[in-house]
Amino acid sequence: MDIKDMAWPLDGEGISAFLRSLPAEPLLLGLGEARHFVGELGEARNEIFRHLVEHEGYRSFAVESDCLMGLVVDDYVMTGAGTLDDVMERGFSHGFGAAPANRELVRWMRAYNEEHDEKLRFFGFDGPLEYWAASPRQALTALHALLDGPLPRAVVTGEALDALLGPDDRWANEAAAMDPSQSIGRSADAERLRLIADDLVALLDTQAPQLSPEDRERAALYGRTATGLLRYHYWMADASPVRWTRLSALRDAMMAANLRAVAERGPALVFASNLHLQRSKSLMRFGDQVLEWWSAGAIAETHLGDRYAFLASAFGAVDGDTPPPDTVEGVLSTLPWGRSVVDARRLAGAVTEPAARVSRDFAYFPLDPAQLDTIDGIVFLKEAADLKKLG
């Protein structure tokens, strides 16, 4: 079978053809990154999203960035609050605000909303995490503020909450990532805050009809984030061998919970690492351990079924490193187009015993030939030259 029979040029017609090949219309269409900070992939993503908005009814975009910082971007996209420069500085984590493609996406979404009644929404869906974790202050105090006015004051006073939280720097201690003894996640204050967060979420559930739809959405986000952060901090303080496996799993579970909330709004494009969006377990070597946990995409699919679809990305030449012809990327490099979208399940049935690619670029995660049949599609770029050096 000719490989061109299972692929399309990466343009509007190609994206629509790929969507029609799926068993159901996705509520979440995940577009994975084989490597962060690849300019060509960000540009292709923007073109895909514009087509999805203009021709497929998509109205939401979600990215692997701090969910609370993302509120700054969403406010700007929805209302024009602030300036673009400020939004790119304060609205993204992981350094993603510096990516030109992200700036262009936010600019375009704001321009679209200025001209249309049906608005586009922007979401970060990662937790406020790096390897360490932020203080739960923002999430807890914002949730308390939303509930303390219209709802019965029955959990904790603002003053008591502030005293339990204490200085933020004792939470956001980067050294705790590698030294659990420096984490306060199992202190008496942290344990008390976990109970308070649980009580606040329960209060929200019982009294939600009194809140506006906007406040319910924000309160639910704050509740998910507060409880997720406090769980994460609890396991930061753990010294057992399962510590990093549990932390990795908790991060993806937080991502998946945020993605389920995004899906409730209708079709959305989701952009994150292939490892977070794939259906298979994520594997990562960490010192002398191999960590294994279920990805956010796998968890989301358990709730959405075939309303979740996953487009992995892959590159041919990565910074001059050309794939061998017997690898999946090598086979895809024979396509006549510089940018393609490929039916991965058909490709899995047509390519026999492909070799695994080993890239000189440590930041590039090649396609796993054994997992091709768990991917719906592949966005393939023949060359990735416009990339930010890492490390």
Short mmCIF file of the C-alpha atoms (twelve columns), coordinates in Angstrom:
data_MODEL
# 
_entry.id   MODEL 
# 
loop_
_atom_site.group_PDB 
_atom_site.id 
_atom_site.type_symbol 
_atom_site.label_atom_id 
_atom_site.label_alt_id 
_atom_site.label_comp_id 
_atom_site.label_asym_id 
_atom_site.label_seq_id 
_atom_site.Cartn_x 
_atom_site.Cartn_y 
_atom_site.Cartn_z 
_atom_site.pdbx_PDB_model_num 
ATOM 1   C CA . MET A 1   0.000   0.000  0.000  1 
ATOM 2   C CA . ASP A 2   1.281   3.456  -0.904 1 
ATOM 3   C CA . ILE A 3   1.895   5.526  2.236  1 
ATOM 4   C CA . LYS A 4   0.315   8.530  0.493  1 
ATOM 5   C CA . ASP A 5   -3.023  6.658  0.629  1 
ATOM 6   C CA . MET A 6   -3.093  7.044  4.424  1 
ATOM 7   C CA . ALA A 7   -1.897  10.649 4.639  1 
ATOM 8   C CA . TRP A 8   -2.950  14.149 3.663  1 
ATOM 9   C CA . PRO A 9   -1.124  17.455 3.317  1 
ATOM 10  C CA . LEU A 10  -1.323  19.355 6.608  1 
ATOM 11  C CA . ASP A 11  -3.854  21.967 5.545  1 
ATOM 12  C CA . GLY A 12  -7.514  22.631 6.204  1 
ATOM 13  C CA . GLU A 13  -8.726  19.902 3.876  1 
ATOM 14  C CA . GLY A 14  -6.273  17.427 5.381  1 
ATOM 15  C CA . ILE A 15  -7.374  18.178 8.949  1 
ATOM 16  C CA . SER A 16  -11.054 17.858 8.027  1 
ATOM 17  C CA . ALA A 17  -10.354 14.574 6.204  1 
ATOM 18  C CA . PHE A 18  -8.565  13.242 9.274  1 
ATOM 19  C CA . LEU A 19  -11.476 14.231 11.537 1 
ATOM 20  C CA . ARG A 20  -13.931 12.442 9.239  1 
ATOM 21  C CA . SER A 21  -11.823 9.282  9.547  1 
ATOM 22  C CA . LEU A 22  -12.407 9.117  13.305 1 
ATOM 23  C CA . PRO A 23  -15.200 6.980  14.797 1 
ATOM 24  C CA . ALA A 24  -16.779 10.010 16.534 1 
ATOM 25  C CA . GLU A 25  -16.442 13.776 16.650 1 
ATOM 26  C CA . PRO A 26  -13.874 14.530 19.378 1 
ATOM 27  C CA . LEU A 27  -14.667 16.713 22.359 1 
ATOM 28  C CA . LEU A 28  -10.918 16.852 22.973 1 
ATOM 29  C CA . LEU A 29  -8.476  16.707 20.077 1 
ATOM 30  C CA . GLY A 30  -5.006  16.308 21.560 1 
ATOM 31  C CA . LEU A 31  -2.073  17.564 19.493 1 
ATOM 32  C CA . GLY A 32  1.126   16.286 21.052 1 
ATOM 33  C CA . GLU A 33  4.600   17.769 21.048 1 
ATOM 34  C CA . ALA A 34  7.503   15.414 20.346 1 
ATOM 35  C CA . ARG A 35  9.697   18.271 21.545 1 
ATOM 36  C CA . HIS A 36  8.897   21.558 23.273 1 
ATOM 37  C CA . PHE A 37  9.866   24.896 21.693 1 
ATOM 38  C CA . VAL A 38  9.740   23.871 18.026 1 
ATOM 39  C CA . GLY A 39  8.702   26.979 16.113 1 
ATOM 40  C CA . GLU A 40  7.394   25.137 13.037 1 
ATOM 41  C CA . LEU A 41  5.106   22.955 15.152 1 
ATOM 42  C CA . GLY A 42  3.708   25.981 16.981 1 
ATOM 43  C CA . GLU A 43  2.950   27.650 13.654 1 
ATOM 44  C CA . ALA A 44  1.294   24.482 12.333 1 
ATOM 45  C CA . ARG A 45  -0.751  24.222 15.544 1 
ATOM 46  C CA . ASN A 46  -2.014  27.778 15.090 1 
ATOM 47  C CA . GLU A 47  -3.118  27.012 11.530 1 
ATOM 48  C CA . ILE A 48  -4.877  23.857 12.707 1 
ATOM 49  C CA . PHE A 49  -6.708  25.746 15.452 1 
ATOM 50  C CA . ARG A 50  -7.803  28.514 13.104 1 
ATOM 51  C CA . HIS A 51  -9.256  25.909 10.752 1 
ATOM 52  C CA . LEU A 52  -10.997 24.100 13.606 1 
ATOM 53  C CA . VAL A 53  -12.548 27.365 14.788 1 
ATOM 54  C CA . GLU A 54  -13.638 28.573 11.370 1 
ATOM 55  C CA . HIS A 55  -14.828 25.253 9.908  1 
ATOM 56  C CA . GLU A 56  -15.340 22.658 12.667 1 
ATOM 57  C CA . GLY A 57  -17.008 24.626 15.486 1 
ATOM 58  C CA . TYR A 58  -14.141 24.524 17.983 1 
ATOM 59  C CA . ARG A 59  -14.246 27.289 20.585 1 
ATOM 60  C CA . SER A 60  -11.594 26.337 23.162 1 
ATOM 61  C CA . PHE A 61  -7.831  25.944 23.272 1 
ATOM 62  C CA . ALA A 62  -5.954  24.283 26.142 1 
ATOM 63  C CA . VAL A 63  -2.196  24.154 26.645 1 
ATOM 64  C CA . GLU A 64  0.254   22.429 29.022 1 
ATOM 65  C CA . SER A 65  0.646   25.471 31.244 1 
ATOM 66  C CA . ASP A 66  -0.334  26.545 34.765 1 
ATOM 67  C CA . CYS A 67  -4.146  26.467 35.001 1 
ATOM 68  C CA . LEU A 68  -4.285  29.473 37.327 1 
ATOM 69  C CA . MET A 69  -1.907  31.576 35.248 1 
ATOM 70  C CA . GLY A 70  -4.066  30.686 32.254 1 
ATOM 71  C CA . LEU A 71  -6.910  32.705 33.762 1 
ATOM 72  C CA . VAL A 72  -4.900  35.846 32.921 1 
ATOM 73  C CA . VAL A 73  -4.792  34.817 29.258 1 
ATOM 74  C CA . ASP A 74  -8.468  33.866 29.201 1 
ATOM 75  C CA . ASP A 75  -9.475  37.222 30.674 1 
ATOM 76  C CA . TYR A 76  -7.464  38.990 27.976 1 
ATOM 77  C CA . VAL A 77  -8.877  36.838 25.179 1 
ATOM 78  C CA . MET A 78  -12.435 37.311 26.449 1 
ATOM 79  C CA . THR A 79  -12.400 40.976 27.493 1 
ATOM 80  C CA . GLY A 80  -9.132  42.580 26.395 1 
ATOM 81  C CA . ALA A 81  -8.067  43.071 30.031 1 
ATOM 82  C CA . GLY A 82  -4.391  44.059 30.291 1 
ATOM 83  C CA . THR A 83  -1.838  44.223 27.499 1 
ATOM 84  C CA . LEU A 84  -0.505  41.463 25.291 1 
ATOM 85  C CA . ASP A 85  3.013   41.926 26.660 1 
ATOM 86  C CA . ASP A 86  1.800   41.590 30.246 1 
ATOM 87  C CA . VAL A 87  -0.366  38.591 29.440 1 
ATOM 88  C CA . MET A 88  2.510   36.717 27.811 1 
ATOM 89  C CA . GLU A 89  4.660   37.468 30.863 1 
ATOM 90  C CA . ARG A 90  2.148   36.504 33.556 1 
ATOM 91  C CA . GLY A 91  -0.163  34.045 31.796 1 
ATOM 92  C CA . PHE A 92  2.145   31.109 30.999 1 
ATOM 93  C CA . SER A 93  4.381   28.760 32.962 1 
ATOM 94  C CA . HIS A 94  7.378   26.667 31.827 1 
ATOM 95  C CA . GLY A 95  8.730   29.555 29.726 1 
ATOM 96  C CA . PHE A 96  5.963   29.129 27.136 1 
ATOM 97  C CA . GLY A 97  5.076   32.821 27.165 1 
ATOM 98  C CA . ALA A 98  8.297   33.532 25.255 1 
ATOM 99  C CA . ALA A 99  7.305   31.349 22.281 1 
ATOM 100 C CA . PRO A 100 6.374   33.525 19.263 1 
ATOM 101 C CA . ALA A 101 3.689   31.051 18.178 1 
ATOM 102 C CA . ASN A 102 1.971   31.350 21.560 1 
ATOM 103 C CA . ARG A 103 2.000   35.124 21.319 1 
ATOM 104 C CA . GLU A 104 0.493   34.984 17.834 1 
ATOM 105 C CA . LEU A 105 -2.182  32.527 18.999 1 
ATOM 106 C CA . VAL A 106 -3.266  34.776 21.891 1 
ATOM 107 C CA . ARG A 107 -3.272  37.836 19.598 1 
ATOM 108 C CA . TRP A 108 -5.434  36.007 17.033 1 
ATOM 109 C CA . MET A 109 -7.887  34.689 19.636 1 
ATOM 110 C CA . ARG A 110 -8.396  38.210 21.016 1 
ATOM 111 C CA . ALA A 111 -8.892  39.624 17.511 1 
ATOM 112 C CA . TYR A 112 -11.419 36.877 16.734 1 
ATOM 113 C CA . ASN A 113 -13.410 37.604 19.893 1 
ATOM 114 C CA . GLU A 114 -13.571 41.297 19.077 1 
ATOM 115 C CA . GLU A 115 -15.466 40.447 15.889 1 
ATOM 116 C CA . HIS A 116 -17.670 37.520 16.976 1 
ATOM 117 C CA . ASP A 117 -20.430 37.056 19.533 1 
ATOM 118 C CA . GLU A 118 -19.551 33.403 20.220 1 
ATOM 119 C CA . LYS A 119 -16.283 33.730 22.110 1 
ATOM 120 C CA . LEU A 120 -13.137 31.632 22.124 1 
ATOM 121 C CA . ARG A 121 -11.771 30.453 25.470 1 
ATOM 122 C CA . PHE A 122 -8.183  29.825 26.567 1 
ATOM 123 C CA . PHE A 123 -7.219  27.303 29.260 1 
ATOM 124 C CA . GLY A 124 -4.022  26.217 30.938 1 
ATOM 125 C CA . PHE A 125 -4.519  22.641 32.101 1 
ATOM 126 C CA . ASP A 126 -1.296  21.841 33.947 1 
ATOM 127 C CA . GLY A 127 -1.121  22.282 37.686 1 
ATOM 128 C CA . PRO A 128 0.948   25.090 39.264 1 
ATOM 129 C CA . LEU A 129 3.901   22.710 39.178 1 
ATOM 130 C CA . GLU A 130 7.434   22.287 37.995 1 
ATOM 131 C CA . TYR A 131 9.243   19.421 39.731 1 
ATOM 132 C CA . TRP A 132 8.321   21.254 42.907 1 
ATOM 133 C CA . ALA A 133 4.925   22.824 43.561 1 
ATOM 134 C CA . ALA A 134 3.501   26.253 44.235 1 
ATOM 135 C CA . SER A 135 1.806   27.307 47.433 1 
ATOM 136 C CA . PRO A 136 -1.906  26.427 47.542 1 
ATOM 137 C CA . ARG A 137 -2.588  29.994 48.700 1 
ATOM 138 C CA . GLN A 138 -4.028  31.365 45.436 1 
ATOM 139 C CA . ALA A 139 -6.402  28.462 44.904 1 
ATOM 140 C CA . LEU A 140 -7.547  28.170 48.529 1 
ATOM 141 C CA . THR A 141 -8.032  31.864 49.205 1 
ATOM 142 C CA . ALA A 142 -9.823  32.424 45.889 1 
ATOM 143 C CA . LEU A 143 -12.166 29.496 46.572 1 
ATOM 144 C CA . HIS A 144 -12.788 30.764 50.118 1 
ATOM 145 C CA . ALA A 145 -13.534 34.254 48.816 1 
ATOM 146 C CA . LEU A 146 -16.108 32.939 46.333 1 
ATOM 147 C CA . LEU A 147 -17.861 30.906 49.024 1 
ATOM 148 C CA . ASP A 148 -17.590 33.292 51.963 1 
ATOM 149 C CA . GLY A 149 -19.925 35.902 50.498 1 
ATOM 150 C CA . PRO A 150 -23.070 34.204 49.134 1 
ATOM 151 C CA . LEU A 151 -22.649 30.945 51.071 1 
ATOM 152 C CA . PRO A 152 -22.717 30.169 54.807 1 
ATOM 153 C CA . ARG A 153 -19.445 30.836 56.591 1 
ATOM 154 C CA . ALA A 154 -19.007 27.370 58.031 1 
ATOM 155 C CA . VAL A 155 -15.486 26.163 57.329 1 
ATOM 156 C CA . VAL A 156 -12.727 28.624 58.288 1 
ATOM 157 C CA . THR A 157 -12.143 32.364 58.574 1 
ATOM 158 C CA . GLY A 158 -9.878  34.129 56.144 1 
ATOM 159 C CA . GLU A 159 -7.529  35.026 58.979 1 
ATOM 160 C CA . ALA A 160 -7.223  31.431 60.134 1 
ATOM 161 C CA . LEU A 161 -6.647  30.263 56.548 1 
ATOM 162 C CA . ASP A 162 -3.882  32.818 56.074 1 
ATOM 163 C CA . ALA A 163 -2.181  31.773 59.309 1 
ATOM 164 C CA . LEU A 164 -2.213  28.101 58.303 1 
ATOM 165 C CA . LEU A 165 -0.756  28.885 54.877 1 
ATOM 166 C CA . GLY A 166 2.092   30.974 56.250 1 
ATOM 167 C CA . PRO A 167 4.830   32.294 53.929 1 
ATOM 168 C CA . ASP A 168 4.586   31.054 50.356 1 
ATOM 169 C CA . ASP A 169 8.300   30.344 50.077 1 
ATOM 170 C CA . ARG A 170 8.064   27.469 52.552 1 
ATOM 171 C CA . TRP A 171 5.775   25.726 50.042 1 
ATOM 172 C CA . ALA A 172 7.563   26.674 46.816 1 
ATOM 173 C CA . ASN A 173 10.913  25.362 48.018 1 
ATOM 174 C CA . GLU A 174 12.748  23.992 44.992 1 
ATOM 175 C CA . ALA A 175 15.118  21.990 47.196 1 
ATOM 176 C CA . ALA A 176 12.164  19.863 48.332 1 
ATOM 177 C CA . ALA A 177 12.008  18.330 44.852 1 
ATOM 178 C CA . MET A 178 15.064  16.208 45.631 1 
ATOM 179 C CA . ASP A 179 14.997  16.296 49.435 1 
ATOM 180 C CA . PRO A 180 11.654  15.222 50.949 1 
ATOM 181 C CA . SER A 181 12.780  16.341 54.399 1 
ATOM 182 C CA . GLN A 182 12.532  19.951 53.180 1 
ATOM 183 C CA . SER A 183 8.872   19.615 52.210 1 
ATOM 184 C CA . ILE A 184 6.142   20.806 54.576 1 
ATOM 185 C CA . GLY A 185 3.534   18.627 52.862 1 
ATOM 186 C CA . ARG A 186 3.023   16.400 55.922 1 
ATOM 187 C CA . SER A 187 3.176   19.118 58.575 1 
ATOM 188 C CA . ALA A 188 0.262   19.700 60.929 1 
ATOM 189 C CA . ASP A 189 -0.668  22.872 59.044 1 
ATOM 190 C CA . ALA A 190 -0.661  21.071 55.696 1 
ATOM 191 C CA . GLU A 191 -2.800  18.247 57.069 1 
ATOM 192 C CA . ARG A 192 -5.295  20.779 58.443 1 
ATOM 193 C CA . LEU A 193 -5.373  22.574 55.087 1 
ATOM 194 C CA . ARG A 194 -6.180  19.319 53.278 1 
ATOM 195 C CA . LEU A 195 -9.268  18.927 55.463 1 
ATOM 196 C CA . ILE A 196 -10.265 22.561 54.909 1 
ATOM 197 C CA . ALA A 197 -9.886  22.186 51.141 1 
ATOM 198 C CA . ASP A 198 -12.069 19.088 51.228 1 
ATOM 199 C CA . ASP A 199 -14.700 20.913 53.287 1 
ATOM 200 C CA . LEU A 200 -14.681 23.899 50.926 1 
ATOM 201 C CA . VAL A 201 -15.168 21.666 47.886 1 
ATOM 202 C CA . ALA A 202 -18.013 19.876 49.661 1 
ATOM 203 C CA . LEU A 203 -19.597 23.236 50.506 1 
ATOM 204 C CA . LEU A 204 -19.344 24.255 46.865 1 
ATOM 205 C CA . ASP A 205 -21.080 21.054 45.791 1 
ATOM 206 C CA . THR A 206 -23.965 21.580 48.198 1 
ATOM 207 C CA . GLN A 207 -24.455 25.277 47.464 1 
ATOM 208 C CA . ALA A 208 -23.510 25.571 43.785 1 
ATOM 209 C CA . PRO A 209 -27.012 26.692 42.641 1 
ATOM 210 C CA . GLN A 210 -26.468 29.994 44.476 1 
ATOM 211 C CA . LEU A 211 -23.460 30.868 42.329 1 
ATOM 212 C CA . SER A 212 -23.385 32.249 38.817 1 
ATOM 213 C CA . PRO A 213 -22.135 29.911 36.058 1 
ATOM 214 C CA . GLU A 214 -18.899 31.924 35.875 1 
ATOM 215 C CA . ASP A 215 -18.312 31.676 39.635 1 
ATOM 216 C CA . ARG A 216 -19.115 27.953 39.623 1 
ATOM 217 C CA . GLU A 217 -16.540 27.395 36.888 1 
ATOM 218 C CA . ARG A 218 -13.876 29.369 38.714 1 
ATOM 219 C CA . ALA A 219 -14.679 27.801 42.088 1 
ATOM 220 C CA . ALA A 220 -14.473 24.290 40.645 1 
ATOM 221 C CA . LEU A 221 -11.061 25.103 39.160 1 
ATOM 222 C CA . TYR A 222 -9.830  26.525 42.456 1 
ATOM 223 C CA . GLY A 223 -11.126 23.473 44.305 1 
ATOM 224 C CA . ARG A 224 -9.443  20.990 41.935 1 
ATOM 225 C CA . THR A 225 -6.207  22.930 42.119 1 
ATOM 226 C CA . ALA A 226 -6.153  23.341 45.892 1 
ATOM 227 C CA . THR A 227 -6.827  19.673 46.616 1 
ATOM 228 C CA . GLY A 228 -4.411  18.587 43.871 1 
ATOM 229 C CA . LEU A 229 -1.601  20.802 45.151 1 
ATOM 230 C CA . LEU A 230 -2.037  19.644 48.728 1 
ATOM 231 C CA . ARG A 231 -1.919  15.998 47.617 1 
ATOM 232 C CA . TYR A 232 1.202   16.762 45.604 1 
ATOM 233 C CA . HIS A 233 2.875   18.445 48.574 1 
ATOM 234 C CA . TYR A 234 1.959   15.464 50.758 1 
ATOM 235 C CA . TRP A 235 3.859   13.144 48.421 1 
ATOM 236 C CA . MET A 236 6.722   15.620 48.092 1 
ATOM 237 C CA . ALA A 237 7.357   14.867 51.763 1 
ATOM 238 C CA . ASP A 238 7.431   11.112 51.170 1 
ATOM 239 C CA . ALA A 239 10.783  9.339  51.282 1 
ATOM 240 C CA . SER A 240 9.712   5.948  49.915 1 
ATOM 241 C CA . PRO A 241 10.802  4.517  46.527 1 
ATOM 242 C CA . VAL A 242 7.377   5.223  45.004 1 
ATOM 243 C CA . ARG A 243 7.678   8.988  45.593 1 
ATOM 244 C CA . TRP A 244 8.412   10.110 42.028 1 
ATOM 245 C CA . THR A 245 6.039   7.629  40.446 1 
ATOM 246 C CA . ARG A 246 3.239   8.965  42.653 1 
ATOM 247 C CA . LEU A 247 4.151   12.613 41.959 1 
ATOM 248 C CA . SER A 248 4.203   12.014 38.196 1 
ATOM 249 C CA . ALA A 249 0.842   10.252 38.337 1 
ATOM 250 C CA . LEU A 250 -0.711  13.007 40.463 1 
ATOM 251 C CA . ARG A 251 0.401   15.679 37.995 1 
ATOM 252 C CA . ASP A 252 -1.227  13.878 35.068 1 
ATOM 253 C CA . ALA A 253 -4.364  13.239 37.111 1 
ATOM 254 C CA . MET A 254 -4.609  17.000 37.771 1 
ATOM 255 C CA . MET A 255 -4.187  17.606 34.043 1 
ATOM 256 C CA . ALA A 256 -6.900  15.066 33.220 1 
ATOM 257 C CA . ALA A 257 -9.366  16.648 35.659 1 
ATOM 258 C CA . ASN A 258 -8.817  20.034 34.031 1 
ATOM 259 C CA . LEU A 259 -9.256  18.495 30.570 1 
ATOM 260 C CA . ARG A 260 -12.587 16.982 31.565 1 
ATOM 261 C CA . ALA A 261 -13.762 20.452 32.598 1 
ATOM 262 C CA . VAL A 262 -12.611 21.870 29.245 1 
ATOM 263 C CA . ALA A 263 -14.473 19.084 27.394 1 
ATOM 264 C CA . GLU A 264 -17.726 20.123 29.066 1 
ATOM 265 C CA . ARG A 265 -17.611 23.315 26.994 1 
ATOM 266 C CA . GLY A 266 -17.528 21.494 23.647 1 
ATOM 267 C CA . PRO A 267 -14.797 20.663 21.120 1 
ATOM 268 C CA . ALA A 268 -11.329 21.873 22.138 1 
ATOM 269 C CA . LEU A 269 -7.811  21.590 20.764 1 
ATOM 270 C CA . VAL A 270 -5.328  20.495 23.443 1 
ATOM 271 C CA . PHE A 271 -1.587  21.086 23.018 1 
ATOM 272 C CA . ALA A 272 0.960   19.339 25.237 1 
ATOM 273 C CA . SER A 273 3.803   16.853 25.214 1 
ATOM 274 C CA . ASN A 274 3.091   13.560 23.455 1 
ATOM 275 C CA . LEU A 275 3.866   11.885 26.789 1 
ATOM 276 C CA . HIS A 276 0.985   13.663 28.527 1 
ATOM 277 C CA . LEU A 277 -1.582  13.093 25.768 1 
ATOM 278 C CA . GLN A 278 -0.823  9.521  24.703 1 
ATOM 279 C CA . ARG A 279 -3.140  6.653  25.562 1 
ATOM 280 C CA . SER A 280 -0.370  4.333  26.718 1 
ATOM 281 C CA . LYS A 281 1.509   4.517  30.008 1 
ATOM 282 C CA . SER A 282 4.250   7.095  30.282 1 
ATOM 283 C CA . LEU A 283 7.745   5.803  30.968 1 
ATOM 284 C CA . MET A 284 10.651  7.938  32.138 1 
ATOM 285 C CA . ARG A 285 14.116  7.027  33.399 1 
ATOM 286 C CA . PHE A 286 14.835  8.897  36.627 1 
ATOM 287 C CA . GLY A 287 18.227  8.113  38.114 1 
ATOM 288 C CA . ASP A 288 18.301  4.371  38.656 1 
ATOM 289 C CA . GLN A 289 14.499  4.106  38.470 1 
ATOM 290 C CA . VAL A 290 12.129  3.717  35.546 1 
ATOM 291 C CA . LEU A 291 8.942   5.599  36.390 1 
ATOM 292 C CA . GLU A 292 5.682   4.338  34.918 1 
ATOM 293 C CA . TRP A 293 2.271   6.010  35.195 1 
ATOM 294 C CA . TRP A 294 -0.900  6.642  33.203 1 
ATOM 295 C CA . SER A 295 -0.899  9.840  31.161 1 
ATOM 296 C CA . ALA A 296 -3.525  12.575 31.257 1 
ATOM 297 C CA . GLY A 297 -4.732  11.453 27.813 1 
ATOM 298 C CA . ALA A 298 -5.225  7.879  28.990 1 
ATOM 299 C CA . ILE A 299 -7.169  9.071  32.030 1 
ATOM 300 C CA . ALA A 300 -9.280  11.476 29.958 1 
ATOM 301 C CA . GLU A 301 -10.153 8.703  27.515 1 
ATOM 302 C CA . THR A 302 -11.558 6.542  30.316 1 
ATOM 303 C CA . HIS A 303 -14.224 9.244  30.744 1 
ATOM 304 C CA . LEU A 304 -14.663 10.416 27.151 1 
ATOM 305 C CA . GLY A 305 -14.187 7.187  25.191 1 
ATOM 306 C CA . ASP A 306 -13.928 7.822  21.453 1 
ATOM 307 C CA . ARG A 307 -14.750 11.493 22.037 1 
ATOM 308 C CA . TYR A 308 -11.027 11.788 22.837 1 
ATOM 309 C CA . ALA A 309 -8.620  11.726 19.879 1 
ATOM 310 C CA . PHE A 310 -4.848  11.959 19.848 1 
ATOM 311 C CA . LEU A 311 -2.586  13.394 17.156 1 
ATOM 312 C CA . ALA A 312 1.053   12.768 18.022 1 
ATOM 313 C CA . SER A 313 3.701   14.905 16.383 1 
ATOM 314 C CA . ALA A 314 6.917   13.617 14.863 1 
ATOM 315 C CA . PHE A 315 9.775   15.171 12.935 1 
ATOM 316 C CA . GLY A 316 12.092  13.998 10.218 1 
ATOM 317 C CA . ALA A 317 15.359  15.891 10.495 1 
ATOM 318 C CA . VAL A 318 15.714  17.339 14.001 1 
ATOM 319 C CA . ASP A 319 18.449  19.959 14.069 1 
ATOM 320 C CA . GLY A 320 20.292  18.116 11.289 1 
ATOM 321 C CA . ASP A 321 19.739  14.627 12.757 1 
ATOM 322 C CA . THR A 322 18.095  12.609 9.945  1 
ATOM 323 C CA . PRO A 323 16.089  9.467  10.851 1 
ATOM 324 C CA . PRO A 324 17.225  6.086  9.487  1 
ATOM 325 C CA . PRO A 325 14.934  4.838  6.694  1 
ATOM 326 C CA . ASP A 326 13.722  1.804  8.690  1 
ATOM 327 C CA . THR A 327 12.249  3.965  11.495 1 
ATOM 328 C CA . VAL A 328 8.691   5.305  11.495 1 
ATOM 329 C CA . GLU A 329 10.033  8.831  11.006 1 
ATOM 330 C CA . GLY A 330 12.191  7.546  8.144  1 
ATOM 331 C CA . VAL A 331 9.160   6.017  6.431  1 
ATOM 332 C CA . LEU A 332 7.161   9.215  6.913  1 
ATOM 333 C CA . SER A 333 10.016  11.220 5.409  1 
ATOM 334 C CA . THR A 334 9.174   9.663  2.028  1 
ATOM 335 C CA . LEU A 335 5.881   11.578 1.913  1 
ATOM 336 C CA . PRO A 336 5.916   14.277 -0.773 1 
ATOM 337 C CA . TRP A 337 4.754   17.073 1.550  1 
ATOM 338 C CA . GLY A 338 6.817   19.062 4.019  1 
ATOM 339 C CA . ARG A 339 3.956   18.885 6.539  1 
ATOM 340 C CA . SER A 340 1.505   15.982 6.666  1 
ATOM 341 C CA . VAL A 341 -1.253  14.479 8.763  1 
ATOM 342 C CA . VAL A 342 -1.209  10.677 8.789  1 
ATOM 343 C CA . ASP A 343 -3.747  8.003  9.765  1 
ATOM 344 C CA . ALA A 344 -1.599  6.265  12.394 1 
ATOM 345 C CA . ARG A 345 -3.729  3.133  12.770 1 
ATOM 346 C CA . ARG A 346 -3.564  2.408  9.054  1 
ATOM 347 C CA . LEU A 347 0.148   3.147  9.141  1 
ATOM 348 C CA . ALA A 348 0.596   0.633  11.986 1 
ATOM 349 C CA . GLY A 349 -0.955  -2.076 9.806  1 
ATOM 350 C CA . ALA A 350 1.147   -1.209 6.779  1 
ATOM 351 C CA . VAL A 351 4.619   -0.746 8.281  1 
ATOM 352 C CA . THR A 352 6.192   -4.043 9.278  1 
ATOM 353 C CA . GLU A 353 8.679   -4.226 12.138 1 
ATOM 354 C CA . PRO A 354 9.958   -0.635 12.064 1 
ATOM 355 C CA . ALA A 355 13.051  0.130  14.122 1 
ATOM 356 C CA . ALA A 356 13.016  2.508  17.068 1 
ATOM 357 C CA . ARG A 357 14.649  5.845  16.334 1 
ATOM 358 C CA . VAL A 358 17.432  7.134  18.579 1 
ATOM 359 C CA . SER A 359 17.891  10.894 18.245 1 
ATOM 360 C CA . ARG A 360 20.963  12.919 19.125 1 
ATOM 361 C CA . ASP A 361 18.584  15.620 20.408 1 
ATOM 362 C CA . PHE A 362 17.906  14.578 24.016 1 
ATOM 363 C CA . ALA A 363 14.778  16.763 24.087 1 
ATOM 364 C CA . TYR A 364 13.139  14.951 21.156 1 
ATOM 365 C CA . PHE A 365 10.973  11.928 21.985 1 
ATOM 366 C CA . PRO A 366 10.777  9.676  18.900 1 
ATOM 367 C CA . LEU A 367 7.647   7.708  18.042 1 
ATOM 368 C CA . ASP A 368 7.456   4.311  19.703 1 
ATOM 369 C CA . PRO A 369 6.764   1.795  16.894 1 
ATOM 370 C CA . ALA A 370 5.024   -0.529 19.358 1 
ATOM 371 C CA . GLN A 371 2.469   2.162  20.218 1 
ATOM 372 C CA . LEU A 372 1.417   3.220  16.710 1 
ATOM 373 C CA . ASP A 373 -1.952  1.486  17.007 1 
ATOM 374 C CA . THR A 374 -2.786  3.553  20.122 1 
ATOM 375 C CA . ILE A 375 -2.448  6.833  18.184 1 
ATOM 376 C CA . ASP A 376 -5.213  8.206  15.963 1 
ATOM 377 C CA . GLY A 377 -2.981  10.366 13.793 1 
ATOM 378 C CA . ILE A 378 0.456   11.865 13.359 1 
ATOM 379 C CA . VAL A 379 1.313   15.441 12.470 1 
ATOM 380 C CA . PHE A 380 4.610   15.007 10.656 1 
ATOM 381 C CA . LEU A 381 7.083   17.766 9.828  1 
ATOM 382 C CA . LYS A 382 9.946   16.745 7.551  1 
ATOM 383 C CA . GLU A 383 12.288  19.131 9.329  1 
ATOM 384 C CA . ALA A 384 12.407  20.868 12.697 1 
ATOM 385 C CA . ALA A 385 15.040  23.567 12.506 1 
ATOM 386 C CA . ASP A 386 13.450  26.469 14.387 1 
ATOM 387 C CA . LEU A 387 13.869  25.149 17.902 1 
ATOM 388 C CA . LYS A 388 15.025  26.503 21.219 1 
ATOM 389 C CA . LYS A 389 18.084  24.803 22.660 1 
ATOM 390 C CA . LEU A 390 17.460  23.207 26.026 1 
ATOM 391 C CA . GLY A 391 19.960  22.473 28.746 1 
# 
